[in-house]
Amino acid sequence: MSKLNHLPTAATRLLGNCIQGRAATVIGATASAITSTVAVVSVIDGITRAVAAFTNQALTALAPADLASSLANWLQPWGKAGFYVQPANTTVYYVVVVNAAGAIRVVQGTWNGQILTDPSGYTVTGVGDVPDIPDGVVPLAILKVASGGSTFTPGTTALTGLVTIFETSVLPSVAKP
């Protein structure tokens, strides 16, 4: 087999889409941002790229412009572009990803019970699991944000006391680590 798309299952294709190493992601000195103290290697569609350590990276929503043109209509798992303000007393998982250009972005999940309506009017209920990520990015870390008694605005509200960080190289098989 000479190409990843020749592999028969998505599970085996994960070998060519992952992070190699541990980025040591922590809350940044700017408490609403994250810092990675170690460089890692990303493997996206079999191509390896260096990902430099970063300091005080603001939580920035993954957008279609960060992806291949074939994903021009991609939306966050909650059905819209950008972030929503996480309500008080909810838990939401955020996946920190890196794309082929080395941009660090975030995919925001849903909270359990969140009502979601797609553009066609179809309504579903959020379950609060780790969100899926689109092709063309790989996960660097998972942030579990338990908002407590206040709302949480990604990129603005301090993460201190609200976040648990899980290092990852691929998305876990469990819905809630």
C-alpha positions as a Markdown table, in Angstrom:
| # | Residue | x | y | z |
|---|---|---|---|---|
| 1 | Met | 0.0 | 0.0 | 0.0 |
| 2 | Ser | 1.4 | 3.3 | -1.0 |
| 3 | Lys | -1.2 | 5.8 | 0.3 |
| 4 | Leu | -3.2 | 6.2 | 3.4 |
| 5 | Asn | -6.5 | 6.1 | 1.5 |
| 6 | His | -5.6 | 2.6 | 0.5 |
| 7 | Leu | -6.0 | 1.5 | 4.2 |
| 8 | Pro | -9.3 | -0.2 | 4.6 |
| 9 | Thr | -10.6 | 1.5 | 7.8 |
| 10 | Ala | -10.5 | 5.0 | 9.3 |
| 11 | Ala | -9.0 | 3.4 | 12.4 |
| 12 | Thr | -5.9 | 2.3 | 10.5 |
| 13 | Arg | -5.7 | 5.6 | 8.7 |
| 14 | Leu | -5.2 | 7.2 | 12.2 |
| 15 | Leu | -1.6 | 6.0 | 11.9 |
| 16 | Gly | -1.1 | 8.8 | 9.4 |
| 17 | Asn | -3.0 | 11.5 | 11.3 |
| 18 | Cys | -1.7 | 12.1 | 14.8 |
| 19 | Ile | 0.6 | 14.0 | 17.1 |
| 20 | Gln | 4.0 | 12.4 | 17.9 |
| 21 | Gly | 5.2 | 13.5 | 21.3 |
| 22 | Arg | 3.7 | 15.2 | 24.3 |
| 23 | Ala | 3.1 | 19.0 | 24.0 |
| 24 | Ala | 2.9 | 19.6 | 27.7 |
| 25 | Thr | 0.0 | 21.9 | 27.4 |
| 26 | Val | -0.7 | 24.1 | 30.4 |
| 27 | Ile | -2.7 | 27.3 | 31.3 |
| 28 | Gly | -0.7 | 30.3 | 30.0 |
| 29 | Ala | 0.6 | 33.2 | 31.9 |
| 30 | Thr | -2.4 | 35.0 | 30.3 |
| 31 | Ala | -4.9 | 32.8 | 32.2 |
| 32 | Ser | -7.4 | 32.8 | 29.3 |
| 33 | Ala | -4.7 | 31.3 | 27.0 |
| 34 | Ile | -2.7 | 28.0 | 26.8 |
| 35 | Thr | 1.0 | 27.4 | 26.5 |
| 36 | Ser | 2.8 | 24.3 | 25.2 |
| 37 | Thr | 6.3 | 23.9 | 26.6 |
| 38 | Val | 7.5 | 21.3 | 24.2 |
| 39 | Ala | 7.7 | 21.1 | 20.4 |
| 40 | Val | 6.0 | 18.0 | 18.9 |
| 41 | Val | 5.6 | 16.6 | 15.4 |
| 42 | Ser | 2.2 | 16.5 | 13.7 |
| 43 | Val | 1.4 | 13.9 | 11.1 |
| 44 | Ile | -1.4 | 15.0 | 8.8 |
| 45 | Asp | -2.3 | 12.7 | 5.9 |
| 46 | Gly | 1.1 | 11.0 | 6.3 |
| 47 | Ile | 3.1 | 14.2 | 6.1 |
| 48 | Thr | 5.2 | 15.1 | 9.2 |
| 49 | Arg | 5.6 | 18.7 | 10.3 |
| 50 | Ala | 7.2 | 20.3 | 13.2 |
| 51 | Val | 4.9 | 22.1 | 15.7 |
| 52 | Ala | 6.9 | 24.6 | 17.8 |
| 53 | Ala | 6.1 | 25.1 | 21.4 |
| 54 | Phe | 3.8 | 28.1 | 21.9 |
| 55 | Thr | 3.2 | 30.7 | 24.6 |
| 56 | Asn | -0.1 | 32.3 | 25.6 |
| 57 | Gln | -2.0 | 31.0 | 22.6 |
| 58 | Ala | -5.5 | 32.5 | 22.7 |
| 59 | Leu | -8.4 | 30.0 | 22.3 |
| 60 | Thr | -9.3 | 30.6 | 18.7 |
| 61 | Ala | -12.2 | 28.7 | 17.0 |
| 62 | Leu | -11.3 | 26.4 | 14.1 |
| 63 | Ala | -12.9 | 27.9 | 10.9 |
| 64 | Pro | -13.3 | 26.7 | 7.3 |
| 65 | Ala | -10.4 | 29.0 | 6.3 |
| 66 | Asp | -8.1 | 26.8 | 8.5 |
| 67 | Leu | -9.1 | 23.7 | 6.5 |
| 68 | Ala | -8.8 | 22.4 | 2.9 |
| 69 | Ser | -11.2 | 24.0 | 0.4 |
| 70 | Ser | -13.2 | 20.9 | 0.3 |
| 71 | Leu | -14.3 | 21.7 | 3.9 |
| 72 | Ala | -15.5 | 25.2 | 3.1 |
| 73 | Asn | -18.9 | 24.6 | 4.7 |
| 74 | Trp | -17.5 | 23.0 | 7.9 |
| 75 | Leu | -19.1 | 24.3 | 11.2 |
| 76 | Gln | -18.3 | 23.7 | 14.8 |
| 77 | Pro | -20.1 | 20.6 | 16.3 |
| 78 | Trp | -22.8 | 22.9 | 17.8 |
| 79 | Gly | -23.9 | 23.9 | 14.2 |
| 80 | Lys | -22.4 | 27.4 | 13.8 |
| 81 | Ala | -19.1 | 29.1 | 13.2 |
| 82 | Gly | -17.0 | 30.5 | 16.1 |
| 83 | Phe | -17.6 | 29.9 | 19.8 |
| 84 | Tyr | -20.7 | 30.2 | 21.9 |
| 85 | Val | -20.6 | 31.4 | 25.5 |
| 86 | Gln | -20.7 | 28.3 | 27.7 |
| 87 | Pro | -23.5 | 28.7 | 30.3 |
| 88 | Ala | -22.9 | 28.5 | 34.1 |
| 89 | Asn | -23.0 | 25.0 | 35.6 |
| 90 | Thr | -22.1 | 23.1 | 32.4 |
| 91 | Thr | -19.2 | 21.0 | 31.3 |
| 92 | Val | -17.9 | 21.3 | 27.7 |
| 93 | Tyr | -15.0 | 19.5 | 26.1 |
| 94 | Tyr | -12.8 | 21.6 | 23.7 |
| 95 | Val | -10.3 | 19.9 | 21.4 |
| 96 | Val | -7.1 | 21.9 | 20.7 |
| 97 | Val | -6.0 | 21.0 | 17.2 |
| 98 | Val | -3.2 | 21.9 | 14.8 |
| 99 | Asn | -3.5 | 22.1 | 11.0 |
| 100 | Ala | -1.0 | 21.5 | 8.3 |
| 101 | Ala | 0.1 | 25.2 | 8.4 |
| 102 | Gly | 0.9 | 24.9 | 12.1 |
| 103 | Ala | -2.1 | 27.0 | 13.3 |
| 104 | Ile | -3.4 | 26.1 | 16.7 |
| 105 | Arg | -7.2 | 26.2 | 16.8 |
| 106 | Val | -10.0 | 24.9 | 19.0 |
| 107 | Val | -13.1 | 22.8 | 18.3 |
| 108 | Gln | -15.8 | 23.5 | 20.9 |
| 109 | Gly | -18.1 | 20.6 | 21.9 |
| 110 | Thr | -21.6 | 20.8 | 23.3 |
| 111 | Trp | -23.0 | 20.5 | 26.9 |
| 112 | Asn | -25.4 | 17.8 | 28.0 |
| 113 | Gly | -28.9 | 19.0 | 27.2 |
| 114 | Gln | -27.9 | 21.8 | 24.8 |
| 115 | Ile | -30.6 | 22.2 | 22.1 |
| 116 | Leu | -29.0 | 22.4 | 18.6 |
| 117 | Thr | -30.8 | 23.3 | 15.4 |
| 118 | Asp | -29.1 | 22.9 | 12.0 |
| 119 | Pro | -29.8 | 25.3 | 9.1 |
| 120 | Ser | -32.6 | 23.0 | 7.8 |
| 121 | Gly | -34.4 | 23.3 | 11.1 |
| 122 | Tyr | -33.6 | 19.8 | 12.4 |
| 123 | Thr | -33.2 | 19.8 | 16.2 |
| 124 | Val | -31.0 | 17.5 | 18.3 |
| 125 | Thr | -29.8 | 17.6 | 21.9 |
| 126 | Gly | -26.1 | 17.9 | 22.8 |
| 127 | Val | -24.6 | 15.1 | 24.9 |
| 128 | Gly | -21.5 | 16.8 | 26.3 |
| 129 | Asp | -18.9 | 14.4 | 24.8 |
| 130 | Val | -15.5 | 15.1 | 23.3 |
| 131 | Pro | -16.3 | 16.6 | 19.8 |
| 132 | Asp | -15.2 | 15.0 | 16.6 |
| 133 | Ile | -12.7 | 17.0 | 14.5 |
| 134 | Pro | -12.6 | 17.4 | 10.7 |
| 135 | Asp | -10.0 | 16.0 | 8.4 |
| 136 | Gly | -6.9 | 18.1 | 8.0 |
| 137 | Val | -6.3 | 18.7 | 11.7 |
| 138 | Val | -4.9 | 16.6 | 14.5 |
| 139 | Pro | -5.6 | 16.9 | 18.3 |
| 140 | Leu | -3.0 | 18.3 | 20.5 |
| 141 | Ala | -5.0 | 18.4 | 23.8 |
| 142 | Ile | -8.5 | 18.2 | 25.2 |
| 143 | Leu | -9.7 | 20.8 | 27.6 |
| 144 | Lys | -12.5 | 19.9 | 30.0 |
| 145 | Val | -14.1 | 23.1 | 31.1 |
| 146 | Ala | -16.5 | 22.9 | 34.1 |
| 147 | Ser | -18.0 | 26.4 | 34.2 |
| 148 | Gly | -19.2 | 26.4 | 37.8 |
| 149 | Gly | -21.4 | 29.2 | 38.8 |
| 150 | Ser | -20.4 | 31.6 | 36.0 |
| 151 | Thr | -20.4 | 31.6 | 32.2 |
| 152 | Phe | -17.2 | 30.8 | 30.3 |
| 153 | Thr | -16.3 | 32.8 | 27.3 |
| 154 | Pro | -13.5 | 31.0 | 25.3 |
| 155 | Gly | -10.5 | 33.2 | 24.8 |
| 156 | Thr | -11.6 | 35.7 | 27.4 |
| 157 | Thr | -12.5 | 34.0 | 30.7 |
| 158 | Ala | -9.6 | 32.7 | 32.8 |
| 159 | Leu | -9.1 | 28.9 | 32.6 |
| 160 | Thr | -7.7 | 28.8 | 36.2 |
| 161 | Gly | -9.8 | 26.6 | 38.4 |
| 162 | Leu | -12.2 | 25.6 | 35.5 |
| 163 | Val | -10.1 | 23.4 | 33.2 |
| 164 | Thr | -8.7 | 19.9 | 33.2 |
| 165 | Ile | -6.2 | 19.4 | 30.4 |
| 166 | Phe | -5.7 | 16.0 | 28.8 |
| 167 | Glu | -2.7 | 15.4 | 26.5 |
| 168 | Thr | -3.6 | 13.5 | 23.4 |
| 169 | Ser | -2.3 | 12.3 | 20.0 |
| 170 | Val | -5.6 | 11.0 | 18.6 |
| 171 | Leu | -9.1 | 11.4 | 19.9 |
| 172 | Pro | -9.8 | 8.9 | 22.7 |
| 173 | Ser | -12.2 | 6.0 | 22.3 |
| 174 | Val | -14.1 | 7.2 | 25.4 |
| 175 | Ala | -16.7 | 10.0 | 25.1 |
| 176 | Lys | -15.6 | 11.7 | 28.3 |
| 177 | Pro | -12.0 | 11.1 | 29.6 |
